[in-house]
Structures are given as structure tokens and as C-alpha cells.
Amino acid sequence: MTTAIWLLIFAIFLLILCSAFFSGSETALTAASRARMHSLEKNGDKRAGYVTRLLERQDQLIGTLLIGNNIVNILASALATSFFITVFGPSGVAIATIVMTILVVIFAEVMPKSIALAHSDKFAITVSPIIRIIVLVLSPFARAVGWIVRMFLGLVGFKIESESLLTAHEELRGAVEVLHKDGSMVKDDKDRLGGILDLHELELSDVMIHRTNMETINLDDDREQIVKQILDSPYTRIPLWQGENDNIIGVVHSKDVLRSIAKHGDASKIDFKKIATKPWFVPETTTLQDQLNAFLRKNAHLALVVDEYGEVEGMVTLEDILEEIVGDIADEHDTEVSGVAAQADGSWIVDGSVPIRDLNRALDWDLPDEEATTIAGLVIHAAQMIPEEKQTFTFYGKRFVILKREKNRITSLRIRGL
């Protein structure tokens, strides 16, 4: 074979290598982790910064790489056709088609893309300086092609509209779910991360202690009785009321009570109104994220939750919000709450006041919590009625049996999976 033939073969293989470079670069850059690139850029890696800039204009990047890839593929196929016609005559066209299809698919598409997927971040950083220059050179052509495409699509009445991107919270939530499904993340870690992501979606009304379950102190009670109630209580901060139980005038801290006892030596001399701190009232529609930030700014731990009319609906503590992230926090003074009990037949006896989120987290269920906060509220919402005792309902993949009802409140029910 002549020197010209060898040069032609060399040019064909060189173009296939260029095609592999474009294919691998496209895959690596689109699969690269933006978070990792940002971290590497902050640590001084300029090439990671190039990747970040390229991904900011992803449409231009993809268009440029496709143009470059098609140029080298078409040129390689043309040269290969010329070579095989020279060697085999008219049948060289068919031979060139078969050979180039095999070479391009294996060596210019599948192989580089597989390598790029396996090492996307490293591959992207390595090729970013070269791709940056190529994008600068070919971007005018990419913009021109894009304009032509939009013009022709406009003639047939088709408009290209960019779809809304996932929010950062949705991307993180999806990543957490994938890692848990793959076994790379245990359920407890998934729940904690999910709890953080849910803070901006939940309102205080979803996690507050309802007024019917609040422990409060009546200022008109005997001083000795008040001190005994505070010392017997598992809580360090207790709302103080006078006259009517929703007339909260302050919050008493057990340490302040003990200091007063040590100072006066007699509980009857304690002025509870004086040692109580001013109550903090917050709207029930406040998100947990905003309330957590407010707690941290004010160095506070307890707030009274009110409705739109200013009526006290319940109270929320810093611990209540933290428990939405880390799960139940128990200390040596906490009392065990009996709310969920496993039965021998595989069912569960559940108090109606148990929050749906706590039940989902404890039993790894997926009951909806958008329309109701407690499991009793969910049953009433789904049934569209106040159920009677012994009534049975089936929804959300579970069977609910009403065990006990007091007036219009469901106090106990049995839940079994289908």
C-alpha cells in the first residue's frame, strides 16, 4: 500500500479517537457531580471551575459537543468509504458501512461512555480545559443551529419550552431515597436527612402539643401544690395560667423555682408570677424551619401556638422540632409514652392521638400526612365521617378497626396490613 493509503487509515483512526473523546466528554460532563466540582473549586482546582462554568450553560455545551462529534464521524465515514472503494471497488460502500458502524459503536460510543460513567468526575476534570476551548470555538455554530431548529419548529407550530428544574430539596430528597434503596444509607440516616428537608414544609400545627395534652399550672392553686406539680413533672418549662386555662400569663422554669426555694426556704413565699418568663405566642401557620431559626435567635425553648383569632391551640418546644429530625429524644426523666403496641397477630394497637409522621417513621409506613396530623384525623378524613366503635375501613394499604371512641374522638384503633 502507498503512503497515501497509510495516511488515510491513520486519519480514519484519529477521527475515531476524536469521536470517542467527544462522546466520553459529553457523558462525563453531564454526569459530573456539581457539588463535588464546587468543593474542588473552593479548594483551588481551576479545572473543576471550568466544569462548573460549562455546566451552567449545559444546552450550549451539549450542542457544541454534538456538532464536533458529528463532524468527525461524518468525515471518518467519508474517508473510510473512499478507502474501501479504492481497495474493493463498488462493493467498498457496503464494506465501509459495516466496518465503520462496528468501529464507531464500540470504540467511539459504548467504550468511552462506559469509562466516562465509571469515572465521571475525574474524566470531566481532565477534559474540561480542552472542551472549554472547543466550546469557545464552536459555540457560534451551536447557537446558529439552535436558531435554525427553533425557526423550523416554529413553522409547524411547535414551541420549545424549558421544563421546570427540580428544586434543590427535591434533588437531595431523590438522592437520599436512591442511596437508601441501594443500601448505601441506613433507614435512620434517611429519616434524619428527610426530617431536615421537611422542615420548610411542615407547620407548627403539625407537631405542636395540643392544648388538651398540655401540662399547665394554675396560679390560683396552693403554692405547695404548685411546687409539687413542678417537681413531679418530667418537663423543665411549664406554662402558667390564671382565671381561665387559656389565659397564659407566663412560663415557669423548674430551676427558677428551686432557686426561689433555696432563697426563701419556704414554698409559700414564692412569687410565681415574678419568676415566670413572658410567654411567646407564635402563629400556627409558622413553618418548623422558621420557628427553629427563631428559637435559635431568641435563645428560647418554648412557644405558645395560637390560631388566627389569637386563641391558644397548643405549644411547641425546641425539642419537638429537633425530634422531627433525629426522632424521639428521651432522657432519664422522660416517661414512656404508650401509643403504639405490637400484637401477636401482626396488627398494631394505636392511640388515636399518635402523629402520622411518628407512626410512619417508627413502622416504616407511608401513610399520607397532608390532610391530617394524627392517625385518628386520617381515619376521619378518609372515611368522611365520625366512625362508630367496631367499624372497619380499608384504605392506604391498611385495615383500620375502631376499638374505642369517646364522644367525637377516636381514642384507640387497630391497624393491620393487607
C-alpha positions, 0 to 999 in steps of 0.5 A: 500500500502507498503512503497515501493509503497509510495516511488515510487509515491513520486519519480514519483512526484519529477521527475515531479517537476524536469521536470517542473523546467527544462522546466520553466528554459529553457523558462525563460532563453531564454526569459530573457531580456539581457539588463535588466540582464546587468543593474542588473549586473552593479548594483551588482546582481551576479545572473543576471551575471550568466544569462548573462554568460549562455546566451552567450553560449545559444546552450550549455545551451539549450542542457544541459537543454534538456538532464536533462529534458529528463532524468527525464521524461524518468525515471518518465515514467519508474517508473510510468509504473512499478507502474501501472503494479504492481497495474493493471497488463498488462493493467498498460502500457496503464494506465501509458501512459495516466496518465503520458502524462496528468501529464507531459503536464500540470504540467511539460510543459504548467504550468511552461512555462506559469509562466516562460513567465509571469515572465521571468526575475525574474524566470531566476534570481532565477534559474540561480545559480542552472542551472549554476551548472547543466550546469557545470555538464552536459555540457560534455554530451551536447557537446558529443551529439552535436558531435554525431548529427553533425557526423550523419548529416554529413553522409547524407550530411547535414551541420549545419550552424549558421544563421546570428544574427540580428544586434543590430539596427535591434533588437531595430528597431523590438522592437520599431515597436512591442511596437508601434503596441501594443500601448505601444509607441506613433507614435512620440516616434517611429519616434524619436527612428527610426530617431536615428537608421537611422542615420548610414544609411542615407547620407548627400545627403539625407537631405542636402539643395540643392544648388538651395534652398540655401540662399547665399550672394554675396560679390560683392553686396552693403554692405547695401544690404548685411546687409539687406539680413542678417537681413531679413533672418530667418537663423543665418549662411549664406554662402558667395560667390564671382565671381561665386555662387559656389565659397564659400569663407566663412560663415557669422554669423548674430551676427558677423555682428551686432557686426561689426555694433555696432563697426563701426556704419556704414554698409559700413565699414564692412569687410565681408570677415574678419568676415566670418568663413572658410567654411567646405566642407564635402563629400556627401557620409558622413553618418548623424551619422558621420557628427553629431559626427563631428559637435559635435567635431568641435563645428560647425553648418554648412557644405558645401556638395560637390560631388566627383569632389569637386563641391558644391551640397548643405549644411547641418546644425546641425539642419537638422540632429537633425530634422531627429530625433525629426522632424521639429524644428521651432522657432519664426523666422522660416517661414512656409514652404508650401509643403504639403496641405490637400484637401477636397477630401482626396488627398494631394497637394505636392511640388515636392521638399518635402523629402520622409522621411518628407512626410512619417513621417508627413502622416504616409506613407511608401513610399520607400526612397532608390532610391530617396530623394524627392517625385518628384525623386520617381515619376521619378524613378518609372515611368522611365521617365520625366512625362508630366503635367496631367499624372497619375501613380499608384504605392506604394499604391498611385495615383500620378497626375502631376499638374505642371512641369517646364522644367525637374522638377516636381514642384507640384503633387497630391497624393491620396490613393487607 
